[in-house]
Amino acid sequence: MYKQYKFFKILKRMFILIFILSTSVVVINQHKLYTREKNIQNELNEKIDNQKKTQDKLEKELHYKLTDDYVEKVAREKLGLVKKDEIIFVDN
């Protein structure tokens, strides 16, 4: 009877040890997975922020290019146009 009790006691301890070890392995793997996914999420959020900044910059540029000031600047610089009654000085 004592041997049987001792055997079950050892068996119980082994079962508890195996349970604790397997649970630890699962928790460690889940933590690794969580960390990897969190890093991916942070990288994607960073990319989203960069894209939003780029979009804002492009929208400001578009808004500027739709103004009369921009049209006048391009007409003067690229097309060489001048306003009526404007005098042009050429430096040789």
C-alpha positions in Angstrom: 0.0 0.0 0.0 2.8 2.4 0.8 4.5 1.7 -2.5 1.3 2.4 -4.3 0.9 5.6 -2.5 4.5 6.6 -3.2 4.0 5.8 -6.9 0.9 7.9 -7.2 2.6 10.7 -5.3 5.5 10.6 -7.8 3.1 10.3 -10.7 1.2 13.3 -9.5 4.3 15.4 -9.1 5.5 14.4 -12.6 2.1 15.3 -14.0 2.2 18.7 -12.3 5.8 19.3 -13.6 4.9 18.3 -17.1 1.8 20.6 -17.0 3.9 23.5 -15.7 6.6 23.0 -18.3 4.1 22.7 -21.2 2.2 25.8 -20.0 5.5 27.7 -19.8 6.4 26.7 -23.3 3.0 27.9 -24.6 3.3 31.2 -22.7 6.8 31.8 -24.0 5.7 31.1 -27.6 2.7 33.3 -27.3 4.8 36.1 -25.9 7.2 35.8 -28.8 4.3 35.9 -31.3 2.8 38.9 -29.5 6.1 40.7 -29.6 6.6 40.0 -33.3 3.1 41.1 -34.2 3.4 44.2 -32.1 6.6 45.1 -33.9 4.9 44.6 -37.2 2.0 46.8 -36.1 4.4 49.6 -35.0 6.2 49.4 -38.4 2.9 49.7 -40.2 1.8 52.6 -38.0 5.0 54.3 -38.8 4.5 53.8 -42.6 0.9 55.1 -42.2 2.2 58.2 -40.5 4.9 58.8 -43.2 2.2 58.3 -46.0 -0.1 60.8 -44.2 2.8 63.4 -44.1 3.5 62.8 -47.8 -0.2 63.2 -48.6 -0.4 66.4 -46.6 2.7 67.8 -48.4 1.2 66.8 -51.8 -2.1 68.4 -51.0 -0.4 71.7 -50.0 1.6 71.6 -53.2 -1.5 71.0 -55.3 -3.3 73.8 -53.5 -0.4 76.1 -54.2 -0.2 75.1 -57.8 -3.9 76.0 -58.3 -3.3 79.6 -57.1 -2.8 82.6 -59.4 0.6 83.2 -57.8 1.9 79.9 -59.0 0.5 80.4 -62.5 2.2 83.9 -62.7 5.5 82.5 -61.4 5.5 79.7 -64.1 4.5 82.2 -66.8 7.4 84.5 -65.8 10.1 81.9 -65.2 9.4 79.2 -67.8 7.5 81.0 -70.5 9.3 84.4 -70.2 6.0 86.3 -70.1 5.7 89.8 -68.5 2.8 92.0 -67.4 1.5 94.8 -69.5 3.6 98.0 -69.1 6.4 96.1 -67.4 10.0 97.0 -68.3 12.5 94.2 -68.6 16.2 94.9 -67.9 18.7 92.5 -69.5 22.2 92.2 -67.9 24.9 91.1 -70.3 
